[in-house]
Every structure is written in C-alpha cells, then in structure tokens.
Amino acid sequence: MNRPRLVRNAVAGLGVIFGVFYTLTAQAGGIALGATRVIYQADAKQISLAVTNSDKSNRFLIQSWIDDAAEKKTAAFVVTPPLFVSKPKSENTLRIMYIGTPLPQDRESVFWLNSKAIPAVERDAVQGKNVLQIAILSRIKLFVRPANLPSTPVEALEQLKVSRQGNVLKIDNPSPYYVSLVSLTVGAHKLPNTMVSPMSSSSVPLPDGATGAATYQTVNDYGAITPVKTVPL
C-alpha cells in the first residue's frame, strides 16, 4: 500500500497542472485556530491553543512558530509540537512556553503566532505530473501580559485619546496595553486599521478633504469588536 506523501514545494513547469488546488476559502474552512489572538499571562508556565481540522477527508501538515514585534522568527518561545500532521475531523493542541529573557513588567509585549497548513497529496495522484501546491499561513497576535498592571484592558479603551493635528490623526495610548483600532474613519474617509503600542502614540495621515468626526471600534481580548465610538475633532 502506498502511503500519502506531504508535498512541501511547488513544482513549476509547463504541461498539465494536476492535483488539488486549494483556494484561500477552502483552506480556511479546513484548518482553524482556536482564537484570533492569544493573551499569555506572564506568570503562566505555558498556554494552549487548539488547532482544528474540520475537513472530512484531507490531512494537513501544520508548522508553527513565533515572530517578534519586528516580524522576525524568535527563539524566545517554544511551540510544541512545532510540526505535526492534522488528520481529518480532528483537533490538536499547540503548547506555547516563554523561555526568553525577562520582558518589561510595566506594559504588554507583542509577538506573532504563525501556523502554516500544507495539504497532503496522494503519491499515486501526483506521480509523473506537475503539481501546484498552495500552503496557507494563519497569523495571529500573541500578547504577553505582566501581572498587576495598574489598569484593566477595558479601562485602556477609555483612556485612548484621538485628536487631529493638521493633516494627521493622532492616537494617544497612555495605558500599559496594546490597543487595536478597526473601522477607523474621519468623515466619509476610511483609514487603515491601527495598533497603538502601550504608553505611546500613533499618527495616521489624513487624505485631502477629510473633515468631520472620527469614528472607530476596538478589538477586545476575545477578538470581538467593541461598539462604535465617535470623537469630535
């Protein structure tokens, strides 16, 4: 009996492109992470995250790692298992442990959890043929949160200050938490989603003719969107 082989690289060439062509929608429907963001309490030994394969017939090779704030792979975390096969209709658990140097204790630190899903292809199906193989990368924020911060994440949203300075929208975040703004607009102009670091500020350029109040929503610890807030400028 031939065993399935996980094809890891795209094979380029002319001729018939054979195999299963996975679109983004199909991949997303097969493999899903158990959260859209992860909060790592700094005093925890490790945290867990579910990886679910809802596909009824396809297997996936799952590779996971963590990037730092500069989006470079970091050895400050151990992710186990770093590589595994997800069987159809199954759930696996990633365990994440911080082993790096001490992080700031007065504010959150941000990292990125990456999980790449590579679909399996049967050996007989690809033998002697060119294959176009597509892997899909899921990427979510991982916040390391120190204990005993002086305020709560909910209070951080209330402390946020939005103002206009010329052709720039300035967002001040005096809290020890990262705050992510979505659906950000000034008047009829939509602005890019913006994450503001703790005890810091961000400046978002305004397009010509942007006038009126600023509106925005934020993302809470559970990945849910908060109600719209309007700020006169």
KANORSUL-V19512 format. One record per backbone hydrogen bond with DSSP energy under -1.0 kcal/mol. NH is the residue of the N-H (numbers start at 1). CO is the residue of the C=O. If there is no record, write none. Layout:
BEGIN
((NH	CO) (NH	CO))
END
This chain:
BEGIN
((5	121) (11	131) (18	130) (27	23) (28	24) (29	25) (30	27) (31	27) (32	52) (34	50) (38	141) (40	143) (42	145) (44	41) (47	96) (49	94) (51	92) (52	32) (53	90) (54	30) (60	86) (61	118) (62	84) (63	116) (64	82) (65	114) (67	112) (68	72) (71	68) (74	66) (78	97) (80	95) (84	62) (86	60) (89	55) (90	53) (92	51) (94	49) (95	80) (96	47) (97	78) (99	76) (100	76) (108	176) (109	144) (111	142) (112	67) (113	140) (114	65) (115	138) (116	63) (117	136) (118	61) (120	59) (121	5) (126	122) (127	123) (129	126) (136	117) (138	115) (140	113) (142	111) (143	38) (144	109) (145	40) (156	152) (157	153) (159	155) (161	172) (163	170) (165	168) (169	204) (170	163) (171	202) (172	161) (173	200) (179	196) (181	194) (182	217) (185	215) (186	189) (187	213) (189	186) (191	184) (194	181) (196	179) (199	175) (200	173) (202	171) (204	169) (206	167) (210	207) (214	231) (215	185) (216	229) (217	182) (219	180) (220	224) (223	220) (226	218) (229	216) (231	214))
END
